[in-house]
Amino acid sequence: MSVSIDWLAFLQVFVAALVGAVAIVTFYAFGLRLLVRSGHAPVVSPAEFTDAITVITEKDLQRAEKQAAKAARKSPLTDAQKRLSLVGAYGCFALCGLAVIAGILIIVVGH
């Protein structure tokens, strides 16, 4: 019994996976950047992680929230630019979600 590998198909799957991963990570990073630029810096409190290692203390959390609020006040952007950044951030996150859903559908349903 002989096993033959279709190397062209293997290469196509590899390239598709690489491009998909790079696209999702890029859109997510760009979405986070736009979210911060719009004045909505994501600050996660350690209390939300139950039974996990606390990365920051409550004092550090308060300091981070204070710095985020100060940065939002000092932003040179107008309200319209901030709103546009927020819409762009949500758009990037939506593209990430759609890419993941499309990948799952391709796996489950087929071509």
C-alpha positions as CSV (number, residue, x, y, z in Angstrom):
1,M,0.0,0.0,0.0
2,S,1.4,3.4,-1.0
3,V,0.5,6.7,0.5
4,S,0.8,9.7,-1.7
5,I,0.6,13.3,-0.4
6,D,-0.9,16.1,-2.5
7,W,1.8,18.7,-1.7
8,L,0.0,21.4,-3.6
9,A,-3.2,21.0,-1.5
10,F,-1.0,20.9,1.7
11,L,0.6,24.2,0.6
12,Q,-2.8,25.7,-0.1
13,V,-4.1,24.8,3.4
14,F,-0.9,26.1,5.0
15,V,-1.1,29.5,3.2
16,A,-4.8,29.8,3.9
17,A,-4.3,29.2,7.6
18,L,-1.3,31.6,7.8
19,V,-3.2,34.4,5.9
20,G,-6.3,33.8,8.1
21,A,-4.4,33.9,11.3
22,V,-2.5,37.0,10.3
23,A,-5.7,38.8,9.2
24,I,-7.5,38.0,12.5
25,V,-4.6,39.1,14.7
26,T,-4.1,42.3,12.6
27,F,-7.8,43.3,12.7
28,Y,-7.9,42.5,16.5
29,A,-4.8,44.6,17.2
30,F,-6.1,47.5,15.0
31,G,-9.5,47.3,16.7
32,L,-7.8,47.6,20.1
33,R,-5.7,50.5,18.9
34,L,-8.8,52.3,17.6
35,L,-10.6,51.5,20.9
36,V,-7.9,53.1,22.9
37,R,-7.7,56.1,20.5
38,S,-11.4,56.7,21.0
39,G,-10.9,57.0,24.7
40,H,-12.3,53.6,25.7
41,A,-9.1,51.9,27.0
42,P,-9.9,48.4,28.2
43,V,-8.9,47.9,31.8
44,V,-9.7,44.5,33.2
45,S,-10.0,44.1,36.9
46,P,-8.3,41.1,38.6
47,A,-11.5,40.3,40.4
48,E,-13.0,39.0,37.1
49,F,-10.5,36.2,37.0
50,T,-11.6,33.7,39.6
51,D,-9.0,31.2,40.8
52,A,-6.3,32.7,38.6
53,I,-3.1,34.5,39.4
54,T,-3.7,38.1,40.1
55,V,-1.5,40.1,37.7
56,I,-2.1,43.5,39.2
57,T,-3.2,44.7,42.6
58,E,-6.2,46.9,43.3
59,K,-3.9,49.9,43.7
60,D,-2.4,49.2,40.2
61,L,-5.9,48.8,38.8
62,Q,-7.0,52.2,40.2
63,R,-3.8,53.8,38.9
64,A,-4.4,52.3,35.4
65,E,-8.1,53.5,35.4
66,K,-6.9,57.0,36.5
67,Q,-4.3,57.1,33.7
68,A,-6.8,55.9,31.1
69,A,-9.3,58.6,32.2
70,K,-6.6,61.3,32.1
71,A,-5.4,60.2,28.6
72,A,-9.0,60.3,27.4
73,R,-9.4,63.9,28.7
74,K,-6.1,65.0,27.1
75,S,-6.9,63.5,23.7
76,P,-6.5,66.0,20.8
77,L,-9.3,64.3,18.8
78,T,-12.7,65.9,18.4
79,D,-15.8,64.0,19.4
80,A,-16.6,63.1,15.8
81,Q,-13.1,61.6,15.4
82,K,-13.5,59.7,18.7
83,R,-16.9,58.4,17.5
84,L,-15.4,57.4,14.1
85,S,-12.5,55.5,15.9
86,L,-15.0,53.7,18.1
87,V,-17.1,52.6,15.1
88,G,-13.9,51.5,13.3
89,A,-12.9,49.5,16.4
90,Y,-16.2,47.7,16.5
91,G,-16.0,47.1,12.8
92,C,-12.6,45.5,13.2
93,F,-13.9,43.3,16.0
94,A,-16.9,42.4,13.8
95,L,-14.5,41.4,11.0
96,C,-12.6,39.2,13.4
97,G,-15.8,37.5,14.5
98,L,-16.9,37.0,10.9
99,A,-13.6,35.5,10.0
100,V,-13.8,33.0,12.9
101,I,-17.4,32.1,12.0
102,A,-16.5,31.7,8.3
103,G,-13.7,29.4,9.3
104,I,-16.0,27.3,11.5
105,L,-18.6,27.1,8.7
106,I,-15.9,26.0,6.2
107,I,-14.8,23.2,8.5
108,V,-18.3,22.1,9.4
109,V,-20.2,22.5,6.2
110,G,-17.5,22.0,3.7
111,H,-16.7,24.1,0.6
